[in-house]
């Protein structure tokens, strides 16, 4: 099972993906409203992939769209492929089409990772942007959204990658051999410093890897999701029944 050093996530299991998405949208708005009331802004790191897209589309539509003061929302990205922003593989493009272009969000409040630039320079620029936006040496997001791959990776923290060892930098660039491409990613200390970390997963195809991460042996270099340990923040897995089917306490 997960190491005692890693908090066990709260499991919020819903009947199907639609119910999960709607519950996550309600919680997203409530989390954002609480952050705005507490300190006047809401800093969120978005996830890529297919699972969060319905969430973004729901947030972009009434009534959710109208429940937030988007002028005080700051959007970042948990990771990015090193591709231009108009590439079909770009996490930014997906989020822009599903959400960012459909809400009154000032362009200056969107902080994308520049996948079209040289990777090391893009990582450095992303880190400088984070520090400037948060006005502190180490960023503390109000919310980080994550997905999980079939191999246990999250963000662009892949099994055995050097970025899993990074403790000084907030953004890391690496060539991912299994994907045959360069990636940019937030590092584990940034994820763990967040006030809330949410994993979104649905479908039977995620059941095996989720069970391995939560109930299997402690092998985080093989299953990087096991490294995520927001000990001082909220840690929630949003799942549908199919994804949670093999979890011991679902």
C-alpha positions in Angstrom: 0.0 0.0 0.0 1.0 3.7 -0.2 3.9 4.7 2.0 3.0 6.2 5.4 4.7 9.3 4.2 2.0 9.8 1.6 -1.5 10.8 2.8 -4.2 8.5 1.6 -6.5 10.5 -0.7 -10.2 11.2 -0.1 -12.1 9.0 -2.6 -15.2 10.7 -4.1 -16.8 8.0 -6.2 -19.7 8.7 -8.5 -22.1 6.6 -10.5 -20.6 7.6 -13.9 -18.3 10.1 -15.6 -21.1 12.6 -16.0 -22.0 12.6 -12.3 -18.3 12.8 -11.4 -17.7 15.8 -13.7 -20.7 17.7 -12.4 -19.7 17.1 -8.7 -16.1 18.2 -9.5 -17.4 21.3 -11.3 -19.5 22.2 -8.2 -16.4 21.7 -6.0 -14.2 23.6 -8.4 -16.4 26.7 -8.1 -16.7 26.4 -4.3 -12.9 26.1 -4.0 -12.3 29.1 -6.3 -14.9 31.2 -4.4 -13.2 30.3 -1.1 -9.8 31.3 -2.4 -11.2 34.6 -3.8 -12.8 35.4 -0.4 -9.6 34.5 1.5 -6.9 36.3 -0.5 -8.5 37.9 -3.6 -7.3 35.5 -6.3 -7.5 31.9 -7.4 -4.5 30.1 -8.8 -5.2 26.9 -10.6 -2.9 24.5 -12.5 -4.9 22.7 -15.2 -4.3 19.1 -16.4 -4.2 17.9 -19.9 -5.6 14.7 -21.4 -9.2 13.6 -22.1 -10.6 13.2 -18.6 -10.6 16.9 -17.6 -12.0 18.2 -20.9 -15.7 17.6 -20.0 -15.0 19.5 -16.7 -13.6 22.5 -18.6 -16.6 22.5 -21.0 -19.0 22.4 -18.0 -17.2 25.3 -16.3 -17.4 27.3 -19.5 -21.2 27.0 -19.6 -23.9 28.5 -17.5 -24.5 28.4 -14.6 -20.9 27.6 -13.6 -19.3 30.3 -15.9 -21.4 33.0 -14.2 -20.5 32.0 -10.6 -16.9 33.1 -10.8 -15.1 36.4 -11.1 -12.8 35.3 -13.8 -10.8 38.5 -13.7 -9.3 37.2 -10.5 -8.5 33.7 -11.7 -4.9 32.9 -12.7 -4.6 29.8 -14.9 -1.4 27.7 -15.2 -0.6 24.2 -16.5 0.7 21.2 -14.8 2.6 20.1 -17.8 2.9 20.6 -21.6 4.2 18.8 -24.6 7.0 20.6 -26.4 4.8 21.4 -29.4 3.4 24.8 -30.7 0.2 26.1 -28.9 -1.9 25.3 -32.0 -0.9 21.7 -32.1 -3.6 19.1 -31.6 -1.3 17.6 -28.9 -1.0 20.9 -26.9 -2.6 20.9 -23.5 -3.0 24.6 -23.8 -4.9 24.3 -27.0 -7.4 21.8 -25.5 -7.9 24.0 -22.4 -8.3 27.1 -24.6 -10.9 25.6 -26.8 -12.8 23.9 -24.0 -12.7 26.7 -21.4 -10.3 29.6 -21.6 -11.8 31.1 -24.8 -15.3 30.9 -23.5 -15.0 32.8 -20.1 -14.2 36.4 -19.4 -10.6 35.6 -18.4 -8.0 38.3 -19.1 -5.3 37.0 -21.5 -2.6 38.2 -19.0 -4.1 35.7 -16.5 -3.3 32.7 -18.6 0.2 31.4 -18.0 1.0 28.7 -20.5 4.2 26.7 -20.8 5.9 27.6 -24.1 6.2 24.3 -25.7 7.4 25.8 -28.9 10.6 27.1 -27.3 13.8 25.3 -26.6 12.9 23.0 -23.6 15.4 24.2 -21.0 14.7 27.8 -21.8 10.9 27.2 -21.7 11.2 25.5 -18.3 13.3 28.5 -17.0 10.7 31.0 -18.3 7.9 29.0 -16.8 9.5 29.0 -13.4 10.2 32.8 -13.6 6.6 33.3 -14.5 5.4 31.3 -11.6 7.6 33.2 -9.1 6.5 36.5 -10.5 2.8 35.6 -10.5 2.8 34.3 -7.0 5.2 37.0 -5.7 7.1 34.5 -3.6 10.0 32.2 -4.0 7.9 29.0 -4.1 4.4 28.9 -5.7 1.4 27.7 -3.7 -1.5 26.9 -5.9 -5.0 27.0 -4.6 -5.8 23.9 -6.8 -3.8 21.5 -8.9 -5.7 19.2 -11.3 -4.0 15.9 -12.2 -4.7 13.0 -14.5 -3.0 9.6 -14.4 -1.6 7.5 -17.3 -1.9 3.7 -17.6 1.8 3.6 -16.5 1.2 5.5 -13.3 2.6 8.8 -14.5 1.0 12.1 -13.6 1.6 15.6 -15.1 4.7 14.7 -17.2 6.4 12.9 -14.3 7.1 9.5 -16.0 8.5 6.3 -14.5 12.2 6.6 -13.9 12.5 10.2 -15.1 15.1 12.6 -13.8 12.4 15.2 -12.9 11.1 12.9 -10.1 14.3 13.8 -8.2 14.0 17.5 -8.8 13.7 19.4 -5.5 15.0 22.9 -6.3 13.2 23.8 -9.5 9.5 24.4 -9.9 9.4 23.5 -13.6 11.4 20.8 -15.3 12.2 19.9 -18.9 13.0 16.3 -20.0 13.0 14.0 -23.0 10.5 11.2 -22.3 11.8 8.2 -24.2 8.6 6.2 -24.0 6.8 9.1 -25.7 9.6 10.1 -28.1 9.2 13.8 -27.2 10.3 16.6 -24.9 7.9 17.5 -22.0 7.7 20.4 -19.5 6.2 19.7 -16.1 5.7 21.1 -12.7 7.8 19.3 -10.1 6.7 17.2 -7.1 7.5 20.0 -4.5 5.1 22.3 -6.4 2.4 19.7 -6.5 2.8 18.9 -2.8 2.8 22.6 -1.8 -0.7 23.2 -3.2 -3.7 23.9 -1.0 -5.6 21.2 -2.9 -4.6 18.4 -5.3 -7.3 16.6 -7.2 -6.9 13.5 -9.4 -9.6 13.0 -12.0 -10.0 9.5 -13.5 -12.9 7.6 -15.1 -13.5 4.4 -16.9 -12.6 0.8 -16.4 -9.3 1.4 -18.2 -8.0 3.3 -15.1 -9.0 0.7 -12.5 -5.9 -1.4 -12.6 -3.4 1.5 -12.3 -5.4 3.2 -9.6 -5.4 0.0 -7.5 -1.7 -0.4 -8.0 -1.0 3.1 -6.9 -3.3 3.0 -3.8 -3.1 -0.6 -2.7 -0.1 -2.0 -4.3 3.6 -2.1 -3.3 5.4 1.2 -2.7 7.4 1.7 -5.9 7.0 5.4 -6.8 9.8 5.3 -9.4 7.6 2.8 -11.3 4.3 4.5 -10.4 5.1 8.2 -10.0 1.6 9.0 -8.8 2.6 7.4 -5.5 5.1 10.3 -5.0 2.3 12.9 -4.8 2.0 13.7 -1.1 0.2 17.0 -0.3 0.5 16.5 3.4 -0.7 20.0 4.3 -3.4 20.3 1.7 -6.6 18.6 0.5 -5.9 15.4 -1.5 -8.9 14.1 -3.5 -9.4 11.5 -6.1 -12.5 12.1 -8.2 -13.6 8.8 -9.8 -16.5 7.0 -11.4 -17.5 3.6 -10.3 -15.7 1.9 -13.1 -12.4 3.5 -12.3 -12.8 2.8 -8.6 -13.9 -0.8 -9.0 -10.6 -2.4 -7.7 -9.9 0.0 -4.8 -10.1 -1.6 -1.4 -12.0 1.2 0.3 -14.0 2.6 -2.6 
